[in-house]
Amino acid sequence: MFSVTIRDHMMIAHSLRGEVFGPAQRLHGATYVVDATFRRATLDSDGIVVDIGRAAEVLGAVVAELSYRNLDDEMAFAGMNTTTEALARVVADRLADRARAGALGEGAREHDGLVVTLHESHIAWASYERPL
């Protein structure tokens, strides 16, 4: 399996529901390093997994939709606990939607999978993996 990973970052504000989150139940900020890994069993006719420039633009657009926002105020997240794990899935699903729409080029339609990892810090991160 071949893979290519691109990276961006986002800064959000949110609060988390549930005693397990302790002080994170209060409104707080988070800065995530966002990795998106595209996977495919064979390279395309150009010998690549994905056009890195296009993938960076698409990831940048997805991240821009979330950055500098209080997710508690966003209708898309109403009733959702915006944990790192849940946000990794949101980013992955939005990337997959764009890939299916052709934003990554025709070759990207043959990707086998996508993994999105959100790094909360140098010691903690969460990932979500899905088919494309």
N, CA, C and O atoms as a printed pandas DataFrame, in Angstrom:
     atom_number atom_name residue_name chain_id  residue_number  x_coord  y_coord  z_coord
0              1         N          MET        A               1    0.854   -1.180    0.000
1              2        CA          MET        A               1    0.000    0.000    0.000
2              3         C          MET        A               1    0.893    1.233    0.000
3              4         O          MET        A               1    1.803    1.347    0.821
4              5         N          PHE        A               2    0.632    2.149   -0.917
5              6        CA          PHE        A               2    1.336    3.429   -0.966
6              7         C          PHE        A               2    0.544    4.460   -0.164
7              8         O          PHE        A               2   -0.676    4.359   -0.042
8              9         N          SER        A               3    1.243    5.442    0.373
9             10        CA          SER        A               3    0.548    6.515    1.074
10            11         C          SER        A               3    1.304    7.822    0.923
11            12         O          SER        A               3    2.526    7.846    0.774
12            13         N          VAL        A               4    0.548    8.899    0.965
13            14        CA          VAL        A               4    1.086   10.260    0.986
14            15         C          VAL        A               4    0.345   11.002    2.089
15            16         O          VAL        A               4   -0.880   10.934    2.180
16            17         N          THR        A               5    1.096   11.710    2.924
17            18        CA          THR        A               5    0.502   12.481    4.008
18            19         C          THR        A               5    0.781   13.959    3.796
19            20         O          THR        A               5    1.901   14.360    3.482
20            21         N          ILE        A               6   -0.257   14.755    3.974
21            22        CA          ILE        A               6   -0.114   16.207    3.948
22            23         C          ILE        A               6   -0.512   16.739    5.314
23            24         O          ILE        A               6   -1.228   16.079    6.067
24            25         N          ARG        A               7   -0.037   17.942    5.625
25            26        CA          ARG        A               7   -0.245   18.470    6.966
26            27         C          ARG        A               7   -0.709   19.922    6.904
27            28         O          ARG        A               7   -0.297   20.691    6.035
28            29         N          ASP        A               8   -1.573   20.272    7.844
29            30        CA          ASP        A               8   -2.034   21.651    8.036
30            31         C          ASP        A               8   -2.281   21.812    9.529
31            32         O          ASP        A               8   -1.893   20.951   10.319
32            33         N          HIS        A               9   -2.909   22.883    9.912
33            34        CA          HIS        A               9   -3.262   23.062   11.320
34            35         C          HIS        A               9   -4.537   23.887   11.417
35            36         O          HIS        A               9   -4.922   24.581   10.476
36            37         N          MET        A              10   -5.181   23.795   12.571
37            38        CA          MET        A              10   -6.378   24.600   12.811
38            39         C          MET        A              10   -6.448   24.967   14.282
39            40         O          MET        A              10   -5.977   24.235   15.153
40            41         N          MET        A              11   -7.049   26.117   14.532
41            42        CA          MET        A              11   -7.265   26.603   15.890
42            43         C          MET        A              11   -8.761   26.781   16.080
43            44         O          MET        A              11   -9.422   27.476   15.308
44            45         N          ILE        A              12   -9.282   26.145   17.116
45            46        CA          ILE        A              12  -10.723   26.199   17.382
46            47         C          ILE        A              12  -10.954   26.514   18.858
47            48         O          ILE        A              12  -10.036   26.449   19.676
48            49         N          ALA        A              13  -12.184   26.853   19.176
49            50        CA          ALA        A              13  -12.633   26.950   20.561
50            51         C          ALA        A              13  -13.816   26.006   20.699
51            52         O          ALA        A              13  -14.588   25.823   19.758
52            53         N          HIS        A              14  -13.954   25.413   21.865
53            54        CA          HIS        A              14  -15.088   24.526   22.139
54            55         C          HIS        A              14  -15.110   24.181   23.614
55            56         O          HIS        A              14  -14.174   24.477   24.356
56            57         N          SER        A              15  -16.188   23.553   24.019
57            58        CA          SER        A              15  -16.273   22.976   25.358
58            59         C          SER        A              15  -16.743   21.540   25.180
59            60         O          SER        A              15  -17.356   21.198   24.169
60            61         N          LEU        A              16  -16.458   20.719   26.152
61            62        CA          LEU        A              16  -16.809   19.306   26.067
62            63         C          LEU        A              16  -17.774   18.954   27.194
63            64         O          LEU        A              16  -17.605   19.396   28.330
64            65         N          ARG        A              17  -18.787   18.154   26.867
65            66        CA          ARG        A              17  -19.784   17.757   27.845
66            67         C          ARG        A              17  -19.396   16.428   28.491
67            68         O          ARG        A              17  -19.034   15.473   27.804
68            69         N          GLY        A              18  -19.476   16.383   29.809
69            70        CA          GLY        A              18  -19.211   15.149   30.540
70            71         C          GLY        A              18  -18.134   15.343   31.584
71            72         O          GLY        A              18  -17.112   15.983   31.336
72            73         N          GLU        A              19  -18.376   14.784   32.751
73            74        CA          GLU        A              19  -17.435   14.939   33.863
74            75         C          GLU        A              19  -16.052   14.405   33.539
75            76         O          GLU        A              19  -15.062   14.876   34.098
76            77         N          VAL        A              20  -15.967   13.431   32.645
77            78        CA          VAL        A              20  -14.683   12.844   32.282
78            79         C          VAL        A              20  -13.710   13.899   31.743
79            80         O          VAL        A              20  -12.496   13.699   31.778
80            81         N          PHE        A              21  -14.242   15.020   31.245
81            82        CA          PHE        A              21  -13.404   16.044   30.629
82            83         C          PHE        A              21  -12.880   17.088   31.623
83            84         O          PHE        A              21  -12.104   17.966   31.246
84            85         N          GLY        A              22  -13.296   16.996   32.876
85            86        CA          GLY        A              22  -12.770   17.904   33.895
86            87         C          GLY        A              22  -12.848   19.356   33.464
87            88         O          GLY        A              22  -13.916   19.814   33.057
88            89         N          PRO        A              23  -11.731   20.105   33.542
89            90        CA          PRO        A              23  -11.758   21.526   33.209
90            91         C          PRO        A              23  -12.062   21.804   31.732
91            92         O          PRO        A              23  -12.434   22.924   31.382
92            93         N          ALA        A              24  -11.909   20.809   30.871
93            94        CA          ALA        A              24  -12.217   21.002   29.447
94            95         C          ALA        A              24  -13.717   21.131   29.196
95            96         O          ALA        A              24  -14.142   21.369   28.066
96            97         N          GLN        A              25  -14.518   20.974   30.252
97            98        CA          GLN        A              25  -15.955   21.225   30.111
98            99         C          GLN        A              25  -16.216   22.709   29.889
99           100         O          GLN        A              25  -17.230   23.092   29.305
100          101         N          ARG        A              26  -15.292   23.538   30.361
101          102        CA          ARG        A              26  -15.412   24.981   30.137
102          103         C          ARG        A              26  -14.892   25.309   28.740
103          104         O          ARG        A              26  -14.112   24.555   28.159
104          105         N          LEU        A              27  -15.332   26.434   28.220
105          106        CA          LEU        A              27  -14.859   26.894   26.925
106          107         C          LEU        A              27  -13.343   27.047   26.957
107          108         O          LEU        A              27  -12.788   27.664   27.866
108          109         N          HIS        A              28  -12.680   26.477   25.952
109          110        CA          HIS        A              28  -11.230   26.559   25.860
110          111         C          HIS        A              28  -10.810   26.476   24.397
111          112         O          HIS        A              28  -11.603   26.096   23.536
112          113         N          GLY        A              29   -9.595   26.821   24.130
113          114        CA          GLY        A              29   -9.073   26.757   22.780
114          115         C          GLY        A              29   -8.240   25.506   22.579
115          116         O          GLY        A              29   -7.723   24.918   23.529
116          117         N          ALA        A              30   -8.123   25.114   21.314
117          118        CA          ALA        A              30   -7.276   23.978   20.951
118          119         C          ALA        A              30   -6.638   24.279   19.601
119          120         O          ALA        A              30   -7.285   24.799   18.692
120          121         N          THR        A              31   -5.382   23.949   19.491
121          122        CA          THR        A              31   -4.673   24.048   18.216
122          123         C          THR        A              31   -4.289   22.633   17.815
123          124         O          THR        A              31   -3.588   21.939   18.552
124          125         N          TYR        A              32   -4.747   22.214   16.659
125          126        CA          TYR        A              32   -4.483   20.866   16.173
126          127         C          TYR        A              32   -3.558   20.914   14.965
127          128         O          TYR        A              32   -3.735   21.742   14.072
128          129         N          VAL        A              33   -2.570   20.025   14.940
129          130        CA          VAL        A              33   -1.847   19.715   13.723
130          131         C          VAL        A              33   -2.676   18.628   13.047
131          132         O          VAL        A              33   -3.009   17.617   13.666
132          133         N          VAL        A              34   -3.004   18.841   11.781
133          134        CA          VAL        A              34   -3.906   17.944   11.056
134          135         C          VAL        A              34   -3.121   17.222    9.960
135          136         O          VAL        A              34   -2.582   17.863    9.058
136          137         N          ASP        A              35   -3.056   15.901   10.038
137          138        CA          ASP        A              35   -2.427   15.076    9.011
138          139         C          ASP        A              35   -3.511   14.328    8.247
139          140         O          ASP        A              35   -4.405   13.728    8.845
140          141         N          ALA        A              36   -3.425   14.369    6.938
141          142        CA          ALA        A              36   -4.333   13.590    6.085
142          143         C          ALA        A              36   -3.474   12.652    5.241
143          144         O          ALA        A              36   -2.633   13.098    4.460
144          145         N          THR        A              37   -3.694   11.360    5.406
145          146        CA          THR        A              37   -2.925   10.345    4.686
146          147         C          THR        A              37   -3.831    9.665    3.676
147          148         O          THR        A              37   -4.846    9.067    4.033
148          149         N          PHE        A              38   -3.450    9.767    2.409
149          150        CA          PHE        A              38   -4.184    9.143    1.316
150          151         C          PHE        A              38   -3.478    7.838    0.967
151          152         O          PHE        A              38   -2.252    7.801    0.856
152          153         N          ARG        A              39   -4.259    6.758    0.793
153          154        CA          ARG        A              39   -3.699    5.431    0.539
154          155         C          ARG        A              39   -4.273    4.835   -0.736
155          156         O          ARG        A              39   -5.444    5.015   -1.068
156          157         N          ARG        A              40   -3.401    4.116   -1.439
157          158        CA          ARG        A              40   -3.860    3.346   -2.598
158          159         C          ARG        A              40   -2.881    2.205   -2.861
159          160         O          ARG        A              40   -1.687    2.312   -2.579
160          161         N          ALA        A              41   -3.403    1.131   -3.396
161          162        CA          ALA        A              41   -2.596   -0.069   -3.622
162          163         C          ALA        A              41   -1.634    0.095   -4.792
163          164         O          ALA        A              41   -0.541   -0.471   -4.781
164          165         N          THR        A              42   -2.029    0.859   -5.791
165          166        CA          THR        A              42   -1.181    1.073   -6.969
166          167         C          THR        A              42   -1.080    2.566   -7.253
167          168         O          THR        A              42   -1.985    3.335   -6.929
168          169         N          LEU        A              43    0.015    2.959   -7.852
169          170        CA          LEU        A              43    0.187    4.356   -8.234
170          171         C          LEU        A              43   -0.624    4.650   -9.484
171          172         O          LEU        A              43   -0.920    3.747  -10.267
172          173         N          ASP        A              44   -0.984    5.915   -9.670
173          174        CA          ASP        A              44   -1.742    6.277  -10.864
174          175         C          ASP        A              44   -0.812    6.338  -12.078
175          176         O          ASP        A              44    0.372    6.020  -11.965
176          177         N          SER        A              45   -1.332    6.736  -13.216
177          178        CA          SER        A              45   -0.547    6.751  -14.451
178          179         C          SER        A              45    0.622    7.736  -14.407
179          180         O          SER        A              45    1.551    7.629  -15.207
180          181         N          ASP        A              46    0.581    8.688  -13.483
181          182        CA          ASP        A              46    1.689    9.622  -13.298
182          183         C          ASP        A              46    2.693    9.122  -12.260
183          184         O          ASP        A              46    3.708    9.775  -12.018
184          185         N          GLY        A              47    2.420    7.977  -11.649
185          186        CA          GLY        A              47    3.314    7.413  -10.653
186          187         C          GLY        A              47    3.175    8.023   -9.276
187          188         O          GLY        A              47    4.124    8.017   -8.492
188          189         N          ILE        A              48    1.989    8.553   -8.975
189          190        CA          ILE        A              48    1.763    9.190   -7.678
190          191         C          ILE        A              48    0.523    8.625   -6.991
191          192         O          ILE        A              48   -0.320    7.986   -7.621
192          193         N          VAL        A              49    0.431    8.874   -5.693
193          194        CA          VAL        A              49   -0.761    8.525   -4.918
194          195         C          VAL        A              49   -1.804    9.614   -5.107
195          196         O          VAL        A              49   -2.969    9.332   -5.391
196          197         N          VAL        A              50   -1.371   10.872   -4.946
197          198        CA          VAL        A              50   -2.261   12.021   -5.062
198          199         C          VAL        A              50   -1.400   13.227   -5.421
199          200         O          VAL        A              50   -0.222   13.286   -5.067
200          201         N          ASP        A              51   -1.982   14.167   -6.111
201          202        CA          ASP        A              51   -1.310   15.436   -6.386
202          203         C          ASP        A              51   -1.192   16.176   -5.050
203          204         O          ASP        A              51   -2.195   16.608   -4.483
204          205         N          ILE        A              52    0.025   16.316   -4.561
205          206        CA          ILE        A              52    0.237   16.896   -3.234
206          207         C          ILE        A              52   -0.273   18.334   -3.166
207          208         O          ILE        A              52   -0.843   18.745   -2.155
208          209         N          GLY        A              53   -0.074   19.086   -4.220
209          210        CA          GLY        A              53   -0.557   20.469   -4.233
210          211         C          GLY        A              53   -2.065   20.547   -4.109
211          212         O          GLY        A              53   -2.594   21.328   -3.318
212          213         N          ARG        A              54   -2.757   19.732   -4.896
213          214        CA          ARG        A              54   -4.228   19.702   -4.807
214          215         C          ARG        A              54   -4.687   19.240   -3.447
215          216         O          ARG        A              54   -5.610   19.813   -2.867
216          217         N          ALA        A              55   -4.045   18.198   -2.930
217          218        CA          ALA        A              55   -4.439   17.669   -1.627
218          219         C          ALA        A              55   -4.240   18.723   -0.539
219          220         O          ALA        A              55   -5.060   18.843    0.370
220          221         N          ALA        A              56   -3.156   19.481   -0.633
221          222        CA          ALA        A              56   -2.903   20.541    0.357
222          223         C          ALA        A              56   -3.963   21.628    0.262
223          224         O          ALA        A              56   -4.412   22.145    1.285
224          225         N          GLU        A              57   -4.368   21.979   -0.955
225          226        CA          GLU        A              57   -5.416   22.994   -1.130
226          227         C          GLU        A              57   -6.741   22.516   -0.552
227          228         O          GLU        A              57   -7.435   23.270    0.129
228          229         N          VAL        A              58   -7.085   21.279   -0.820
229          230        CA          VAL        A              58   -8.359   20.738   -0.336
230          231         C          VAL        A              58   -8.348   20.634    1.188
231          232         O          VAL        A              58   -9.322   21.012    1.839
232          233         N          LEU        A              59   -7.257   20.126    1.764
233          234        CA          LEU        A              59   -7.174   20.068    3.220
234          235         C          LEU        A              59   -7.242   21.475    3.798
235          236         O          LEU        A              59   -7.912   21.697    4.807
236          237         N          GLY        A              60   -6.559   22.426    3.173
237          238        CA          GLY        A              60   -6.604   23.808    3.641
238          239         C          GLY        A              60   -8.006   24.373    3.652
239          240         O          GLY        A              60   -8.379   25.105    4.568
240          241         N          ALA        A              61   -8.788   24.035    2.633
241          242        CA          ALA        A              61  -10.176   24.514    2.564
242          243         C          ALA        A              61  -11.026   23.905    3.669
243          244         O          ALA        A              61  -11.848   24.594    4.273
244          245         N          VAL        A              62  -10.833   22.618    3.935
245          246        CA          VAL        A              62  -11.590   21.955    5.006
246          247         C          VAL        A              62  -11.222   22.553    6.354
247          248         O          VAL        A              62  -12.096   22.843    7.171
248          249         N          VAL        A              63   -9.941   22.735    6.584
249          250        CA          VAL        A              63   -9.472   23.296    7.845
250          251         C          VAL        A              63   -9.975   24.729    8.020
251          252         O          VAL        A              63  -10.320   25.134    9.130
252          253         N          ALA        A              64  -10.020   25.496    6.929
253          254        CA          ALA        A              64  -10.489   26.885    6.996
254          255         C          ALA        A              64  -11.948   26.963    7.447
255          256         O          ALA        A              64  -12.347   27.934    8.090
256          257         N          GLU        A              65  -12.740   25.951    7.116
257          258        CA          GLU        A              65  -14.140   25.931    7.534
258          259         C          GLU        A              65  -14.287   25.795    9.055
259          260         O          GLU        A              65  -15.322   26.153    9.617
260          261         N          LEU        A              66  -13.258   25.283    9.707
261          262        CA          LEU        A              66  -13.317   25.024   11.144
262          263         C          LEU        A              66  -12.491   26.006   11.964
263          264         O          LEU        A              66  -12.802   26.247   13.130
264          265         N          SER        A              67  -11.464   26.567   11.384
265          266        CA          SER        A              67  -10.516   27.403   12.110
266          267         C          SER        A              67  -11.124   28.715   12.580
267          268         O          SER        A              67  -12.003   29.295   11.942
268          269         N          TYR        A              68  -10.622   29.150   13.710
269          270        CA          TYR        A              68  -11.012   30.428   14.313
270          271         C          TYR        A              68  -12.509   30.520   14.566
271          272         O          TYR        A              68  -13.115   31.583   14.430
272          273         N          ARG        A              69  -13.095   29.383   14.936
273          274        CA          ARG        A              69  -14.515   29.340   15.255
274          275         C          ARG        A              69  -14.710   28.700   16.626
275          276         O          ARG        A              69  -13.936   27.848   17.062
276          277         N          ASN        A              70  -15.770   29.144   17.279
277          278        CA          ASN        A              70  -16.215   28.462   18.479
278          279         C          ASN        A              70  -17.182   27.379   18.010
279          280         O          ASN        A              70  -18.309   27.681   17.616
280          281         N          LEU        A              71  -16.756   26.145   18.050
281          282        CA          LEU        A              71  -17.574   25.053   17.526
282          283         C          LEU        A              71  -18.877   24.888   18.290
283          284         O          LEU        A              71  -19.829   24.308   17.769
284          285         N          ASP        A              72  -18.932   25.392   19.525
285          286        CA          ASP        A              72  -20.176   25.354   20.289
286          287         C          ASP        A              72  -21.267   26.183   19.612
287          288         O          ASP        A              72  -22.454   25.938   19.830
288          289         N          ASP        A              73  -20.878   27.156   18.798
289          290        CA          ASP        A              73  -21.833   28.043   18.124
290          291         C          ASP        A              73  -22.174   27.601   16.702
291          292         O          ASP        A              73  -23.013   28.224   16.051
292          293         N          GLU        A              74  -21.542   26.544   16.215
293          294        CA          GLU        A              74  -21.739   26.101   14.836
294          295         C          GLU        A              74  -22.876   25.082   14.756
295          296         O          GLU        A              74  -22.862   24.070   15.457
296          297         N          MET        A              75  -23.855   25.355   13.903
297          298        CA          MET        A              75  -25.011   24.458   13.753
298          299         C          MET        A              75  -24.601   23.039   13.365
299          300         O          MET        A              75  -25.248   22.077   13.777
300          301         N          ALA        A              76  -23.545   22.899   12.585
301          302        CA          ALA        A              76  -23.106   21.572   12.144
302          303         C          ALA        A              76  -22.701   20.676   13.317
303          304         O          ALA        A              76  -22.656   19.453   13.181
304          305         N          PHE        A              77  -22.410   21.285   14.464
305          306        CA          PHE        A              77  -21.956   20.516   15.617
306          307         C          PHE        A              77  -22.964   20.512   16.765
307          308         O          PHE        A              77  -22.638   20.093   17.876
308          309         N          ALA        A              78  -24.174   20.971   16.502
309          310        CA          ALA        A              78  -25.207   21.003   17.540
310          311         C          ALA        A              78  -25.424   19.595   18.091
311          312         O          ALA        A              78  -25.643   18.653   17.330
312          313         N          GLY        A              79  -25.363   19.457   19.404
313          314        CA          GLY        A              79  -25.597   18.175   20.056
314          315         C          GLY        A              79  -24.425   17.210   19.983
315          316         O          GLY        A              79  -24.524   16.079   20.460
316          317         N          MET        A              80  -23.318   17.641   19.393
317          318        CA          MET        A              80  -22.148   16.770   19.224
318          319         C          MET        A              80  -21.051   17.178   20.200
319          320         O          MET        A              80  -20.785   18.367   20.381
320          321         N          ASN        A              81  -20.425   16.208   20.819
321          322        CA          ASN        A              81  -19.264   16.470   21.651
322          323         C          ASN        A              81  -18.057   16.521   20.707
323          324         O          ASN        A              81  -17.663   15.495   20.152
324          325         N          THR        A              82  -17.483   17.681   20.527
325          326        CA          THR        A              82  -16.432   17.869   19.530
326          327         C          THR        A              82  -15.062   17.448   20.071
327          328         O          THR        A              82  -14.131   18.248   20.163
328          329         N          THR        A              83  -14.978   16.178   20.419
329          330        CA          THR        A              83  -13.718   15.599   20.872
330          331         C          THR        A              83  -12.736   15.542   19.705
331          332         O          THR        A              83  -13.119   15.720   18.548
332          333         N          THR        A              84  -11.493   15.298   20.017
333          334        CA          THR        A              84  -10.478   15.157   18.968
334          335         C          THR        A              84  -10.858   14.030   18.018
335          336         O          THR        A              84  -10.704   14.161   16.804
336          337         N          GLU        A              85  -11.348   12.934   18.561
337          338        CA          GLU        A              85  -11.751   11.797   17.731
338          339         C          GLU        A              85  -12.887   12.179   16.779
339          340         O          GLU        A              85  -12.849   11.856   15.592
340          341         N          ALA        A              86  -13.893   12.866   17.311
341          342        CA          ALA        A              86  -15.043   13.263   16.490
342          343         C          ALA        A              86  -14.626   14.263   15.413
343          344         O          ALA        A              86  -15.115   14.193   14.286
344          345         N          LEU        A              87  -13.739   15.180   15.741
345          346        CA          LEU        A              87  -13.282   16.159   14.750
346          347         C          LEU        A              87  -12.436   15.502   13.661
347          348         O          LEU        A              87  -12.475   15.932   12.508
348          349         N          ALA        A              88  -11.672   14.465   14.013
349          350        CA          ALA        A              88  -10.909   13.734   12.999
350          351         C          ALA        A              88  -11.868   13.129   11.973
351          352         O          ALA        A              88  -11.583   13.128   10.775
352          353         N          ARG        A              89  -12.991   12.621   12.443
353          354        CA          ARG        A              89  -13.972   12.045   11.513
354          355         C          ARG        A              89  -14.602   13.139   10.644
355          356         O          ARG        A              89  -14.800   12.932    9.447
356          357         N          VAL        A              90  -14.912   14.275   11.219
357          358        CA          VAL        A              90  -15.486   15.381   10.443
358          359         C          VAL        A              90  -14.542   15.780    9.314
359          360         O          VAL        A              90  -14.964   15.927    8.167
360          361         N          VAL        A              91  -13.273   15.953    9.640
361          362        CA          VAL        A              91  -12.295   16.335    8.621
362          363         C          VAL        A              91  -12.190   15.254    7.548
363          364         O          VAL        A              91  -12.177   15.564    6.357
364          365         N          ALA        A              92  -12.117   13.996    7.958
365          366        CA          ALA        A              92  -12.017   12.888    6.999
366          367         C          ALA        A              92  -13.238   12.832    6.088
367          368         O          ALA        A              92  -13.101   12.659    4.877
368          369         N          ASP        A              93  -14.414   12.975    6.653
369          370        CA          ASP        A              93  -15.633   12.910    5.843
370          371         C          ASP        A              93  -15.704   14.074    4.847
371          372         O          ASP        A              93  -16.125   13.891    3.705
372          373         N          ARG        A              94  -15.296   15.259    5.278
373          374        CA          ARG        A              94  -15.311   16.412    4.372
374          375         C          ARG        A              94  -14.273   16.251    3.266
375          376         O          ARG        A              94  -14.524   16.639    2.125
376          377         N          LEU        A              95  -13.114   15.686    3.588
377          378        CA          LEU        A              95  -12.121   15.402    2.550
378          379         C          LEU        A              95  -12.640   14.363    1.574
379          380         O          LEU        A              95  -12.464   14.508    0.364
380          381         N          ALA        A              96  -13.279   13.314    2.082
381          382        CA          ALA        A              96  -13.823   12.260    1.226
382          383         C          ALA        A              96  -14.890   12.813    0.296
383          384         O          ALA        A              96  -14.934   12.443   -0.877
384          385         N          ASP        A              97  -15.749   13.690    0.797
385          386        CA          ASP        A              97  -16.780   14.308   -0.047
386          387         C          ASP        A              97  -16.143   15.071   -1.202
387          388         O          ASP        A              97  -16.602   14.978   -2.341
388          389         N          ARG        A              98  -15.096   15.818   -0.913
389          390        CA          ARG        A              98  -14.413   16.599   -1.952
390          391         C          ARG        A              98  -13.688   15.684   -2.946
391          392         O          ARG        A              98  -13.671   15.953   -4.147
392          393         N          ALA        A              99  -13.093   14.604   -2.438
393          394        CA          ALA        A              99  -12.415   13.649   -3.332
394          395         C          ALA        A              99  -13.413   13.025   -4.296
395          396         O          ALA        A              99  -13.140   12.907   -5.491
396          397         N          ARG        A             100  -14.571   12.627   -3.776
397          398        CA          ARG        A             100  -15.604   12.034   -4.641
398          399         C          ARG        A             100  -16.117   13.038   -5.662
399          400         O          ARG        A             100  -16.518   12.654   -6.761
400          401         N          ALA        A             101  -16.107   14.320   -5.311
401          402        CA          ALA        A             101  -16.570   15.371   -6.223
402          403         C          ALA        A             101  -15.510   15.743   -7.266
403          404         O          ALA        A             101  -15.771   16.551   -8.157
404          405         N          GLY        A             102  -14.321   15.156   -7.154
405          406        CA          GLY        A             102  -13.282   15.394   -8.154
406          407         C          GLY        A             102  -12.256   16.454   -7.792
407          408         O          GLY        A             102  -11.406   16.784   -8.620
408          409         N          ALA        A             103  -12.308   16.994   -6.589
409          410        CA          ALA        A             103  -11.395   18.076   -6.204
410          411         C          ALA        A             103   -9.933   17.643   -6.165
411          412         O          ALA        A             103   -9.038   18.483   -6.256
412          413         N          LEU        A             104   -9.683   16.351   -6.032
413          414        CA          LEU        A             104   -8.306   15.850   -6.002
414          415         C          LEU        A             104   -7.872   15.279   -7.347
415          416         O          LEU        A             104   -6.786   14.711   -7.457
416          417         N          GLY        A             105   -8.708   15.423   -8.365
417          418        CA          GLY        A             105   -8.401   14.886   -9.684
418          419         C          GLY        A             105   -9.002   13.509   -9.887
419          420         O          GLY        A             105   -9.448   12.858   -8.942
420          421         N          GLU        A             106   -9.004   13.082  -11.133
421          422        CA          GLU        A             106   -9.614   11.796  -11.477
422          423         C          GLU        A             106   -8.904   10.614  -10.831
423          424         O          GLU        A             106   -9.553    9.658  -10.408
424          425         N          GLY        A             107   -7.578   10.669  -10.752
425          426        CA          GLY        A             107   -6.828    9.567  -10.168
426          427         C          GLY        A             107   -7.173    9.316   -8.713
427          428         O          GLY        A             107   -7.059    8.192   -8.224
428          429         N          ALA        A             108   -7.594   10.361   -8.024
429          430        CA          ALA        A             108   -7.920   10.229   -6.605
430          431         C          ALA        A             108   -9.179    9.409   -6.380
431          432         O          ALA        A             108   -9.427    8.958   -5.262
432          433         N          ARG        A             109   -9.962    9.213   -7.398
433          434        CA          ARG        A             109  -11.176    8.404   -7.246
434          435         C          ARG        A             109  -10.828    6.931   -6.996
435          436         O          ARG        A             109  -11.691    6.144   -6.606
436          437         N          GLU        A             110   -9.569    6.566   -7.221
437          438        CA          GLU        A             110   -9.140    5.182   -7.026
438          439         C          GLU        A             110   -8.394    4.968   -5.717
439          440         O          GLU        A             110   -7.772    3.925   -5.517
440          441         N          HIS        A             111   -8.452    5.937   -4.838
441          442        CA          HIS        A             111   -7.826    5.756   -3.529
442          443         C          HIS        A             111   -8.549    4.664   -2.756
443          444         O          HIS        A             111   -9.764    4.498   -2.866
444          445         N          ASP        A             112   -7.787    3.937   -1.986
445          446        CA          ASP        A             112   -8.368    2.884   -1.158
446          447         C          ASP        A             112   -8.826    3.405    0.191
447          448         O          ASP        A             112   -9.797    2.902    0.757
448          449         N          GLY        A             113   -8.135    4.407    0.707
449          450        CA          GLY        A             113   -8.510    4.886    2.020
450          451         C          GLY        A             113   -7.874    6.204    2.377
451          452         O          GLY        A             113   -7.004    6.730    1.682
452          453         N          LEU        A             114   -8.346    6.707    3.485
453          454        CA          LEU        A             114   -7.904    7.998    4.005
454          455         C          LEU        A             114   -7.838    7.881    5.521
455          456         O          LEU        A             114   -8.739    7.326    6.150
456          457         N          VAL        A             115   -6.761    8.410    6.104
457          458        CA          VAL        A             115   -6.630    8.482    7.554
458          459         C          VAL        A             115   -6.386    9.940    7.909
459          460         O          VAL        A             115   -5.488   10.579    7.361
460          461         N          VAL        A             116   -7.181   10.458    8.821
461          462        CA          VAL        A             116   -6.969   11.815    9.324
462          463         C          VAL        A             116   -6.574   11.709   10.784
463          464         O          VAL        A             116   -7.248   11.057   11.582
464          465         N          THR        A             117   -5.466   12.363   11.120
465          466        CA          THR        A             117   -4.968   12.383   12.491
466          467         C          THR        A             117   -4.918   13.823   12.971
467          468         O          THR        A             117   -4.353   14.693   12.307
468          469         N          LEU        A             118   -5.512   14.064   14.129
469          470        CA          LEU        A             118   -5.435   15.374   14.769
470          471         C          LEU        A             118   -4.506   15.249   15.969
471          472         O          LEU        A             118   -4.764   14.476   16.891
472          473         N          HIS        A             119   -3.429   16.013   15.946
473          474        CA          HIS        A             119   -2.459   16.019   17.035
474          475         C          HIS        A             119   -2.826   17.146   17.996
475          476         O          HIS        A             119   -2.747   18.322   17.642
476          477         N          GLU        A             120   -3.224   16.783   19.206
477          478        CA          GLU        A             120   -3.547   17.770   20.246
478          479         C          GLU        A             120   -2.285   18.345   20.855
479          480         O          GLU        A             120   -2.239   19.516   21.231
480          481         N          SER        A             121   -1.270   17.520   20.948
481          482        CA          SER        A             121    0.005   17.926   21.537
482          483         C          SER        A             121    1.059   16.932   21.068
483          484         O          SER        A             121    0.773   16.054   20.254
484          485         N          HIS        A             122    2.260   17.070   21.577
485          486        CA          HIS        A             122    3.331   16.146   21.214
486          487         C          HIS        A             122    3.160   14.779   21.876
487          488         O          HIS        A             122    3.894   13.843   21.558
488          489         N          ILE        A             123    2.197   14.657   22.796
489          490        CA          ILE        A             123    1.999   13.371   23.469
490          491         C          ILE        A             123    0.608   12.769   23.271
491          492         O          ILE        A             123    0.339   11.672   23.760
492          493         N          ALA        A             124   -0.281   13.473   22.559
493          494        CA          ALA        A             124   -1.649   12.951   22.398
494          495         C          ALA        A             124   -2.211   13.291   21.023
495          496         O          ALA        A             124   -2.134   14.436   20.577
496          497         N          TRP        A             125   -2.778   12.287   20.355
497          498        CA          TRP        A             125   -3.427   12.501   19.074
498          499         C          TRP        A             125   -4.479   11.421   18.861
499          500         O          TRP        A             125   -4.480   10.388   19.531
500          501         N          ALA        A             126   -5.363   11.681   17.924
501          502        CA          ALA        A             126   -6.423   10.725   17.597
502          503         C          ALA        A             126   -6.589   10.677   16.084
503          504         O          ALA        A             126   -6.353   11.667   15.392
504          505         N          SER        A             127   -6.997    9.517   15.580
505          506        CA          SER        A             127   -7.145    9.302   14.139
506          507         C          SER        A             127   -8.499    8.716   13.807
507          508         O          SER        A             127   -9.158    8.085   14.634
508          509         N          TYR        A             128   -8.889    8.949   12.565
509          510        CA          TYR        A             128  -10.090    8.300   12.010
510          511         C          TYR        A             128   -9.714    7.821   10.622
511          512         O          TYR        A             128   -9.177    8.574    9.810
512          513         N          GLU        A             129  -10.009    6.548   10.363
513          514        CA          GLU        A             129   -9.696    5.940    9.065
514          515         C          GLU        A             129  -10.988    5.540    8.371
515          516         O          GLU        A             129  -11.912    5.019    8.995
516          517         N          ARG        A             130  -11.034    5.793    7.063
517          518        CA          ARG        A             130  -12.228    5.458    6.293
518          519         C          ARG        A             130  -11.838    5.110    4.853
519          520         O          ARG        A             130  -10.784    5.521    4.368
520          521         N          PRO        A             131  -12.699    4.354    4.186
521          522        CA          PRO        A             131  -12.467    4.099    2.757
522          523         C          PRO        A             131  -12.818    5.348    1.952
523          524         O          PRO        A             131  -13.542    6.223    2.428
524          525         N          LEU        A             132  -12.312    5.418    0.765
525          526        CA          LEU        A             132  -12.674    6.520   -0.133
526          527         C          LEU        A             132  -13.491    6.030   -1.301
527          528         O          LEU        A             132  -13.882    6.824   -2.157
